[in-house]
């Protein structure tokens, strides 16, 4: 099993917020989470974690599950 450094999580703009914001009932209801992610200093680390660990649900690094699947399909990496 792969181990990931997730120390960046402590600095996330999402800390202390309701997790339901980041796990909406569908990808069309991600606006609130994405707007929070846009202000986050660890957004890129969060997105890279979600891509590397193949997170299948929720908003990570400002990207919905659908957007992350697309990024993985086209092979793009956010540096």
N, C-alpha and C positions, 0 to 999 in steps of 0.2 A: 504494500500500500504506500502511495506517495504521501510525503509530509510536506505541508506548505507553511511558509512563514506568514502568519496572520497578525503580526504585531501592529500592523497599520490600522487594524480595526479600532483600536482605542482612540484614534484621531478622526474617525469617521463622523461626518455631519449627521449621520443617522443615529448615533449613540443617544440612548434615552428616549427615542421616539417610538411610537407604536409600530411594531413589526408589520402589522397588517397593511400599512402604507406601502411597504416594499413587496408585498405579496398580494397584489390586487386579484380580483376574481378573473380577469382576463387582460391581455396585453393592451387593450384599448383604454384601460383605466390606470395607466402608469404616469400620468402627467404630474401628480403631486410628488411622487418619488423621484422622477427625473429632475424636477425643479430643485429638489433638495440636493441631489447628486451634483448638479451643476455648480454648487457652491462649495463642494467638498475638496479638501486638500489632498485626499488619498484616493480620488476617483479612479485614476489610472491603475493603481495597485489593486483596487477592488475589482475593476473590470478584468484585468489580467488574471487574477485569482479565479474569477468565475469562468473565464475561458479555459484556463489550465485544468480546473477541476470539473469542468463540464456541468456546471450548475444548470439544472433544467427548469427551475422556477424562480420567480421573483425578479426584481430589478437590482442589478449589480453594476456599479460604476456608471450609472446613467443609461444602461442598456437593458431593454426587456429581454425575456427569454427568446422571443422571435428574432430580435436584432442580434443577439449573441449567436444564434444558430446560423444566421446569414454571415456573420463575421467568420465563423469557423468554416463555413462552406467555401468562402472565397479566399480563405487562408490569410486574412489580414491580421496583423498583430499591432496592437497599440503599444508604442514604446514608452 
